[in-house]
Structures are given as structure tokens and as C-alpha cells.
Amino acid sequence: MPTSFLEIVELPDGRIALRRAEDEESLVVLDFSVEAKAFLQGQHVEVAKAMFNVGVQMAGHLAENNFQHDEGPRVLH
């Protein structure tokens, strides 16, 4: 992925998106349920920022190490 500035935006439908600053297309979208938003007491945007931050760091780490994975099914925990 080319180097560019990323921005986190709240979409009109309430979802939180990560996208390139110069692009309207979302790279990743988070959709918190009403229950999750209530549990987070309105802090869901801060949680989304933290989730995107860790995700971008992990993607960079994997790219640096030329990460390869099998195309088979994976168990996610």
C-alpha cells in the first residue's frame, strides 16, 4: 500500500471508517451496535481510534516481515 495520510471519519450512518485522506473510499469500517455504544457510554469513537491504530501498526509489522499465510480457513479468537 502506498504511503499516504490516513484519516478516521464518522460516516453519516454512524459507522466509523479509516480511509486515505485524499480518497472517499473506506479501507476499513467499524459498525458498533446500539448495545456496544451504550456500554461504551459514547466513547465508541475513541475505541475505534485505538482499534485502527493497533491494526495499522500490525499491518506495518507484517509488511516489514513479509508475512505469508495459507489461504485455508483460520480460527479467529
ZAVEX-760520 format. One record per residue: y, x, z of N, C-alpha, C in turn; residue number from 1. Coordinates in steps of 0.1 Angstrom, whole numbers, plus 5000, padded with zeros to 4 digits. Example, Ala and Ser with C-alpha at 12.3 -4.5 7.8 and 13.67 -1.06 7.14 Angstrom:
BEGIN
+------+------+------+-------+-------+-------+------+------+------+------+
: n_yy : n_xx : n_zz : ca_yy : ca_xx : ca_zz : c_yy : c_xx : c_zz : resi :
+------+------+------+-------+-------+-------+------+------+------+------+
: 4943 : 5132 : 5078 :  4955 :  5123 :  5078 : 4967 : 5132 : 5078 :    1 :
: 4978 : 5128 : 5071 :  4989 :  5137 :  5071 : 5000 : 5129 : 5079 :    2 :
+------+------+------+-------+-------+-------+------+------+------+------+
***
This chain:
BEGIN
+------+------+------+-------+-------+-------+------+------+------+------+
: n_yy : n_xx : n_zz : ca_yy : ca_xx : ca_zz : c_yy : c_xx : c_zz : resi :
+------+------+------+-------+-------+-------+------+------+------+------+
: 4988 : 5009 : 5000 :  5000 :  5000 :  5000 : 5012 : 5009 : 5000 :    1 :
: 5022 : 5007 : 4991 :  5034 :  5015 :  4991 : 5042 : 5013 : 5003 :    2 :
: 5049 : 5024 : 5006 :  5058 :  5023 :  5018 : 5070 : 5014 : 5016 :    3 :
: 5072 : 5005 : 5025 :  5083 :  4996 :  5024 : 5086 : 4991 : 5038 :    4 :
: 5098 : 4985 : 5039 :  5101 :  4979 :  5052 : 5094 : 4966 : 5053 :    5 :
: 5089 : 4963 : 5065 :  5082 :  4950 :  5068 : 5090 : 4942 : 5077 :    6 :
: 5090 : 4929 : 5076 :  5097 :  4920 :  5085 : 5088 : 4909 : 5090 :    7 :
: 5091 : 4904 : 5102 :  5083 :  4893 :  5107 : 5093 : 4881 : 5107 :    8 :
: 5088 : 4870 : 5101 :  5096 :  4858 :  5100 : 5089 : 4846 : 5105 :    9 :
: 5096 : 4836 : 5110 :  5091 :  4823 :  5113 : 5093 : 4814 : 5101 :   10 :
: 5082 : 4809 : 5095 :  5083 :  4801 :  5083 : 5088 : 4787 : 5087 :   11 :
: 5093 : 4779 : 5078 :  5097 :  4765 :  5081 : 5087 : 4757 : 5088 :   12 :
: 5074 : 4759 : 5085 :  5063 :  4751 :  5091 : 5059 : 4756 : 5105 :   13 :
: 5066 : 4767 : 5110 :  5063 :  4772 :  5124 : 5053 : 4783 : 5124 :   14 :
: 5047 : 4787 : 5113 :  5038 :  4798 :  5112 : 5047 : 4811 : 5113 :   15 :
: 5040 : 4822 : 5117 :  5047 :  4835 :  5118 : 5041 : 4844 : 5107 :   16 :
: 5050 : 4850 : 5099 :  5045 :  4858 :  5088 : 5050 : 4872 : 5088 :   17 :
: 5041 : 4881 : 5083 :  5045 :  4895 :  5081 : 5046 : 4897 : 5066 :   18 :
: 5058 : 4902 : 5061 :  5059 :  4904 :  5047 : 5068 : 4916 : 5044 :   19 :
: 5068 : 4921 : 5032 :  5077 :  4931 :  5028 : 5091 : 4925 : 5028 :   20 :
: 5101 : 4933 : 5032 :  5115 :  4929 :  5033 : 5120 : 4924 : 5019 :   21 :
: 5115 : 4930 : 5009 :  5120 :  4927 :  4995 : 5112 : 4916 : 4988 :   22 :
: 5103 : 4910 : 4995 :  5093 :  4900 :  4989 : 5092 : 4888 : 4997 :   23 :
: 5091 : 4876 : 4991 :  5089 :  4864 :  4998 : 5074 : 4861 : 5001 :   24 :
: 5065 : 4868 : 4995 :  5051 :  4866 :  4997 : 5046 : 4872 : 5010 :   25 :
: 5039 : 4864 : 5018 :  5034 :  4869 :  5031 : 5022 : 4878 : 5029 :   26 :
: 5021 : 4889 : 5037 :  5010 :  4897 :  5037 : 4999 : 4892 : 5047 :   27 :
: 5004 : 4887 : 5059 :  4996 :  4881 :  5069 : 5004 : 4870 : 5075 :   28 :
: 4996 : 4859 : 5079 :  5003 :  4847 :  5085 : 4995 : 4844 : 5098 :   29 :
: 5002 : 4841 : 5109 :  4996 :  4837 :  5121 : 5000 : 4822 : 5123 :   30 :
: 4991 : 4814 : 5127 :  4993 :  4800 :  5130 : 4988 : 4796 : 5144 :   31 :
: 4997 : 4795 : 5153 :  4994 :  4792 :  5167 : 4992 : 4777 : 5168 :   32 :
: 4982 : 4773 : 5175 :  4980 :  4758 :  5177 : 4991 : 4754 : 5187 :   33 :
: 4992 : 4741 : 5188 :  5002 :  4735 :  5198 : 4998 : 4739 : 5212 :   34 :
: 4984 : 4739 : 5215 :  4979 :  4743 :  5228 : 4983 : 4757 : 5231 :   35 :
: 4981 : 4766 : 5221 :  4984 :  4780 :  5223 : 4999 : 4782 : 5226 :   36 :
: 5007 : 4775 : 5218 :  5022 :  4777 :  5220 : 5025 : 4772 : 5234 :   37 :
: 5019 : 4761 : 5239 :  5022 :  4756 :  5252 : 5017 : 4766 : 5263 :   38 :
: 5006 : 4772 : 5261 :  5000 :  4781 :  5270 : 5009 : 4794 : 5271 :   39 :
: 5015 : 4798 : 5260 :  5023 :  4810 :  5259 : 5038 : 4806 : 5263 :   40 :
: 5040 : 4794 : 5266 :  5053 :  4790 :  5271 : 5065 : 4794 : 5262 :   41 :
: 5063 : 4792 : 5249 :  5073 :  4795 :  5240 : 5075 : 4810 : 5236 :   42 :
: 5066 : 4818 : 5241 :  5066 :  4832 :  5238 : 5057 : 4836 : 5226 :   43 :
: 5052 : 4827 : 5218 :  5043 :  4830 :  5208 : 5048 : 4839 : 5197 :   44 :
: 5061 : 4840 : 5195 :  5067 :  4849 :  5186 : 5066 : 4863 : 5191 :   45 :
: 5068 : 4865 : 5204 :  5066 :  4879 :  5210 : 5051 : 4883 : 5209 :   46 :
: 5042 : 4874 : 5211 :  5028 :  4877 :  5209 : 5025 : 4880 : 5195 :   47 :
: 5030 : 4873 : 5185 :  5028 :  4876 :  5171 : 5033 : 4890 : 5168 :   48 :
: 5045 : 4893 : 5173 :  5050 :  4907 :  5170 : 5041 : 4917 : 5175 :   49 :
: 5035 : 4916 : 5187 :  5026 :  4925 :  5193 : 5013 : 4926 : 5184 :   50 :
: 5008 : 4915 : 5180 :  4996 :  4914 :  5171 : 4999 : 4921 : 5158 :   51 :
: 5010 : 4919 : 5152 :  5013 :  4925 :  5139 : 5015 : 4940 : 5141 :   52 :
: 5022 : 4944 : 5152 :  5024 :  4959 :  5155 : 5010 : 4966 : 5156 :   53 :
: 5001 : 4961 : 5164 :  4988 :  4967 :  5165 : 4981 : 4967 : 5152 :   54 :
: 4982 : 4956 : 5144 :  4975 :  4956 :  5132 : 4980 : 4966 : 5122 :   55 :
: 4993 : 4968 : 5121 :  4999 :  4977 :  5112 : 4995 : 4992 : 5116 :   56 :
: 4995 : 4994 : 5129 :  4991 :  5007 :  5134 : 4976 : 5010 : 5131 :   57 :
: 4968 : 5000 : 5132 :  4954 :  5002 :  5129 : 4951 : 5004 : 5115 :   58 :
: 4958 : 4997 : 5106 :  4957 :  4998 :  5092 : 4961 : 5013 : 5088 :   59 :
: 4972 : 5018 : 5094 :  4976 :  5031 :  5091 : 4966 : 5041 : 5095 :   60 :
: 4960 : 5039 : 5107 :  4950 :  5048 :  5112 : 4937 : 5048 : 5103 :   61 :
: 4933 : 5036 : 5098 :  4922 :  5035 :  5090 : 4925 : 5042 : 5076 :   62 :
: 4937 : 5040 : 5071 :  4941 :  5047 :  5058 : 4940 : 5062 : 5059 :   63 :
: 4945 : 5067 : 5071 :  4945 :  5081 :  5073 : 4931 : 5087 : 5073 :   64 :
: 4922 : 5080 : 5078 :  4908 :  5084 :  5079 : 4899 : 5080 : 5068 :   65 :
: 4905 : 5074 : 5057 :  4898 :  5070 :  5045 : 4886 : 5061 : 5050 :   66 :
: 4889 : 5051 : 5058 :  4879 :  5042 :  5063 : 4871 : 5035 : 5052 :   67 :
: 4858 : 5035 : 5053 :  4849 :  5028 :  5043 : 4841 : 5018 : 5052 :   68 :
: 4839 : 5006 : 5047 :  4829 :  4997 :  5054 : 4820 : 4990 : 5044 :   69 :
: 4809 : 4986 : 5049 :  4799 :  4979 :  5040 : 4805 : 4966 : 5036 :   70 :
: 4801 : 4961 : 5025 :  4806 :  4947 :  5021 : 4797 : 4936 : 5027 :   71 :
: 4787 : 4939 : 5035 :  4779 :  4929 :  5041 : 4786 : 4922 : 5052 :   72 :
: 4780 : 4912 : 5058 :  4786 :  4904 :  5069 : 4789 : 4913 : 5081 :   73 :
: 4799 : 4909 : 5088 :  4803 :  4916 :  5100 : 4805 : 4906 : 5112 :   74 :
: 4801 : 4911 : 5123 :  4803 :  4902 :  5135 : 4816 : 4906 : 5141 :   75 :
: 4826 : 4897 : 5143 :  4839 :  4899 :  5149 : 4839 : 4894 : 5163 :   76 :
: 4844 : 4901 : 5172 :  4844 :  4897 :  5186 : 4858 : 4895 : 5191 :   77 :
+------+------+------+-------+-------+-------+------+------+------+------+
***
